[in-house]
Amino acid sequence: MDQGVRAARGCRLVRAPPRRARGSRDIPGIGRSERSLPSSPPGTAGRCGLPLPHDDRSAVSPTSHVPAVVTALNLNGLGVARALSRRGVPVYAVHAGEDGPELHSRHVREVWRRAEGESLVDLLLTRAPTLGGDRPVLIAITDESVEAIARAKDRLAPHYRVPMGDPQVVLEQLSKAGVDAAAKRIGMPVPPTRTCTSRDELEVALRDLRPPYILKPKDKSEAYVRSGAKKAFRLDTAAEVLATYASFCEFEPRVVVQEFIPG
């Protein structure tokens, strides 16, 4: 038999991958012969042991666990949903925006679509009675949902378990200006920092600060996320700060600028 052909037990014949060039790397899950795949019990796997597609609702078996609700199906939310579902916790998720493959995860029992402009809190209060008598655990994923839940914790608490501390502390810590104020209040040394809401204010602030600088949004708002800008910028000159600000201020004008302290 040609050495370029390998047969895997229970599989069709497949041609082995070509010899790799010296210095090349393996890509996980690619370039391996099917014979390395684990076998599966009859009826639970397809050809070569590959799992068959699952129906979303059948993937999570009935359980007596308290349900969980995640407030977004981004990478973080999907990771939380997978971790909980694998331990038998029924997971429900809120989704706003365009459809994507994450909406079809077998680890989510139901996706609650949130229309543009719809209040997250109103949606949660409307959906709560559909989950039965036991209050689900509400897991905030994004900064936006943390803020909304903190402001409405008293309204949500009769319907959900809300694992969140003092809402006023949470709201303060969501803002970079709030973190700066809290640090100064307890005597923690922090780099000189200014909060600005316009180019004019930013120009004034830069006169009081020494380069290099750190520029970042005051709050990571949904508008700032849509701008595609980075979480923070390290910049060497005032001109660079102003040019960078101009690239996203149309979406989010509120920023924090501070002296960069290496280390």
Phi and psi in degrees as a GROMACS rama.xvg file:
@    title "Ramachandran Plot"
@    xaxis  label "Phi"
@    yaxis  label "Psi"
@TYPE xy
-54.2934  134.592  ASP-2
-66.74  -17.0584  GLN-3
-79.3521  -1.3217  GLY-4
-113.395  133.41  VAL-5
-125.928  142.645  ARG-6
-111.825  130.017  ALA-7
-103.057  139.086  ALA-8
-59.7149  125.78  ARG-9
80.8327  6.97457  GLY-10
-122.226  162.714  CYS-11
-72.5263  160.945  ARG-12
-67.0636  136.579  LEU-13
-131.258  149.915  VAL-14
-82.0721  131.478  ARG-15
-66.2808  151.801  ALA-16
-64.3967  149.839  PRO-17
-64.1262  158.941  PRO-18
-60.9855  132.729  ARG-19
-75.0694  146.89  ARG-20
-70.5524  149.82  ALA-21
-60.1019  133.435  ARG-22
92.4453  -7.89553  GLY-23
-79.6856  164.824  SER-24
-118.082  153.469  ARG-25
-76.2525  139.776  ASP-26
-99.9593  124.807  ILE-27
-52.0284  128.333  PRO-28
83.425  0.0186858  GLY-29
-127.139  141.157  ILE-30
83.8698  12.8036  GLY-31
-105.39  145.118  ARG-32
-69.9662  145.779  SER-33
-61.7483  -19.5483  GLU-34
-67.3729  -13.695  ARG-35
-84.2336  -7.75743  SER-36
-72.8916  140.972  LEU-37
-69.9656  149.084  PRO-38
-78.7413  156.686  SER-39
-129.324  155.174  SER-40
-59.1447  149.744  PRO-41
-55.1962  137.71  PRO-42
85.7052  -6.44653  GLY-43
-111.96  -2.49796  THR-44
-144.996  157.379  ALA-45
-91.2922  -159.286  GLY-46
-56.6998  136.037  ARG-47
62.429  23.0916  CYS-48
81.9374  3.25766  GLY-49
-72.1041  134.215  LEU-50
-66.1906  143.508  PRO-51
-77.0719  153.579  LEU-52
-58.7962  143.43  PRO-53
-107.051  148.443  HIS-54
-74.8552  136.173  ASP-55
-53.1614  -45.983  ASP-56
-75.2785  -28.795  ARG-57
-81.3328  -11.9442  SER-58
-70.9806  -25.2811  ALA-59
-108.94  115.142  VAL-60
-73.8068  157.534  SER-61
-55.6898  143.645  PRO-62
-150.76  159.584  THR-63
-98.7897  6.02306  SER-64
-65.3155  149.9  HIS-65
-66.7665  134.262  VAL-66
-67.7428  162.92  PRO-67
-127.384  146.038  ALA-68
-121.881  121.318  VAL-69
-101.054  142.578  VAL-70
-90.1498  3.44257  THR-71
-162.647  152.619  ALA-72
-112.047  44.04  LEU-73
-79.8566  -167.869  ASN-74
-59.615  -41.8505  LEU-75
-66.0018  -45.8241  ASN-76
-63.6596  -40.6201  GLY-77
-66.3533  -36.5801  LEU-78
-63.7663  -41.3098  GLY-79
-64.0767  -44.1057  VAL-80
-60.3819  -43.5948  ALA-81
-63.6272  -45.1277  ARG-82
-62.3013  -42.383  ALA-83
-72.7898  -42.8774  LEU-84
-62.1646  -38.7057  SER-85
-64.9273  -14.9827  ARG-86
-106.832  16.6919  ARG-87
86.6013  8.15011  GLY-88
-85.6236  125.279  VAL-89
-68.4907  128.237  PRO-90
-117.149  132.904  VAL-91
-119.261  149.963  TYR-92
-136.958  145.578  ALA-93
-95.4227  138.771  VAL-94
-136.528  132.151  HIS-95
-126.168  139.049  ALA-96
111.669  -162.581  GLY-97
-73.5887  157.466  GLU-98
-71.033  149.084  ASP-99
-154.172  173.894  GLY-100
-61.8397  -24.8885  PRO-101
-63.0324  -21.8259  GLU-102
-70.954  -13.4788  LEU-103
-108.555  17.3784  HIS-104
-62.6107  134.919  SER-105
-72.1577  -8.40053  ARG-106
-88.5318  -1.69499  HIS-107
-116.184  122.127  VAL-108
-71.6183  -38.6341  ARG-109
-153.494  139.65  GLU-110
-104.971  127.278  VAL-111
-96.6017  110.412  TRP-112
-73.703  131.909  ARG-113
-111.808  114.892  ARG-114
-69.9958  155.885  ALA-115
-59.6056  128.526  GLU-116
85.7575  -7.84632  GLY-117
-75.2614  138.77  GLU-118
-71.1626  130.723  SER-119
-61.7676  -42.8772  LEU-120
-63.574  -43.7005  VAL-121
-61.4847  -40.705  ASP-122
-63.2217  -43.6338  LEU-123
-63.4471  -40.8661  LEU-124
-68.6176  -33.2413  LEU-125
-70.6968  -37.5639  THR-126
-83.5696  -21.9558  ARG-127
-52.5898  -43.9467  ALA-128
-64.8866  -18.3826  PRO-129
-76.9812  -8.85793  THR-130
-98.5062  8.66942  LEU-131
90.4722  -169.45  GLY-132
-80.3174  -23.3673  GLY-133
-84.3437  129.306  ASP-134
-68.0662  124.174  ARG-135
-74.0966  159.968  PRO-136
-83.0912  129.255  VAL-137
-99.8325  119.144  LEU-138
-113.8  108.972  ILE-139
-78.0283  130.062  ALA-140
-104.988  -43.5126  ILE-141
-102.565  160.992  THR-142
-58.8758  -39.3367  ASP-143
-59.5633  -43.9385  GLU-144
-72.7149  -33.3655  SER-145
-59.7014  -45.3809  VAL-146
-64.2513  -45.817  GLU-147
-62.8315  -42.0441  ALA-148
-70.3237  -38.7626  ILE-149
-62.051  -40.5205  ALA-150
-71.9966  -22.2903  ARG-151
-119.928  24.8727  ALA-152
-58.7723  -40.6126  LYS-153
-63.6038  -35.6039  ASP-154
-74.1329  -33.5087  ARG-155
-84.3195  -28.308  LEU-156
-56.9771  -34.7337  ALA-157
-67.0898  -17.1256  PRO-158
-113.078  -20.8029  HIS-159
-135.887  152.162  TYR-160
-83.2777  119.203  ARG-161
-111.61  100.019  VAL-162
-78.0774  77.8121  PRO-163
-146.734  141.722  MET-164
-79.3521  -152.545  GLY-165
-57.1587  118.757  ASP-166
-56.1964  -34.8201  PRO-167
-66.539  -37.7536  GLN-168
-67.2994  -43.1464  VAL-169
-60.1883  -46.5174  VAL-170
-63.6337  -37.5725  LEU-171
-65.1359  -41.7789  GLU-172
-74.8097  -15.2976  GLN-173
-70.059  -26.7258  LEU-174
-96.9803  135.184  SER-175
-64.5518  -33.5638  LYS-176
-66.7185  -35.8062  ALA-177
-67.0831  -39.4386  GLY-178
-62.9323  -43.0943  VAL-179
-61.2495  -43.9117  ASP-180
-64.8896  -40.5634  ALA-181
-65.7786  -39.113  ALA-182
-64.0546  -43.0978  ALA-183
-66.2585  -34.6128  LYS-184
-63.8208  -33.5873  ARG-185
-99.5547  8.61156  ILE-186
81.8499  18.166  GLY-187
-81.8366  130.702  MET-188
-68.5867  130.786  PRO-189
-134.333  153.258  VAL-190
-66.6604  150.692  PRO-191
-53.6715  129.908  PRO-192
-135.801  142.843  THR-193
-132.52  142.396  ARG-194
-105.504  131.418  THR-195
-131.704  151.461  CYS-196
-124.777  6.69425  THR-197
-157.694  168.15  SER-198
-63.8811  -40.271  ARG-199
-60.4035  -44.912  ASP-200
-64.17  -36.536  GLU-201
-66.384  -40.6902  LEU-202
-61.2518  -41.6491  GLU-203
-64.4496  -43.3343  VAL-204
-62.9742  -38.8681  ALA-205
-65.2098  -24.0687  LEU-206
-69.5829  -23.8611  ARG-207
-95.3682  -8.93308  ASP-208
-112.047  151.413  LEU-209
-100.36  140.774  ARG-210
-73.4314  161.029  PRO-211
-74.4633  169.878  PRO-212
-122.22  158.155  TYR-213
-116.553  128.265  ILE-214
-120.108  130.21  LEU-215
-153.414  160.277  LYS-216
-68.4263  146.638  PRO-217
-61.9037  -42.325  LYS-218
-133.776  142.621  ASP-219
-82.1717  74.4764  LYS-220
-73.6542  164.605  SER-221
-61.6432  -35.5389  GLU-222
-63.2247  -40.6814  ALA-223
-67.0546  -40.5483  TYR-224
-60.1175  -41.0463  VAL-225
-65.2324  -24.9922  ARG-226
-67.7433  -21.1629  SER-227
80.9851  4.81782  GLY-228
-73.118  157.982  ALA-229
-70.7138  166.696  LYS-230
-65.6921  -34.49  LYS-231
-157.416  155.305  ALA-232
-126.394  133.8  PHE-233
-99.7216  122.077  ARG-234
-131.907  145.182  LEU-235
-93.987  -23.4003  ASP-236
-133.189  161.029  THR-237
-63.6466  -35.7442  ALA-238
-61.962  -38.9349  ALA-239
-66.4354  -38.1107  GLU-240
-61.9592  -47.4415  VAL-241
-66.1502  -38.5851  LEU-242
-67.1044  -39.7197  ALA-243
-67.5242  -41.7614  THR-244
-58.7392  -41.2993  TYR-245
-62.9632  -24.6679  ALA-246
-74.8134  -18.4076  SER-247
-134.495  -4.44081  PHE-248
-64.0019  -21.616  CYS-249
-62.039  -32.2922  GLU-250
-86.9468  -43.3438  PHE-251
-147.993  104.814  GLU-252
-83.7559  -13.8514  PRO-253
-84.1985  119.937  ARG-254
-136.811  165.087  VAL-255
-120.416  131.746  VAL-256
-123.093  136.696  VAL-257
-147.578  161.005  GLN-258
-69.6564  139.056  GLU-259
-85.7908  125.653  PHE-260
-108.709  106.551  ILE-261
-64.3739  154.231  PRO-262
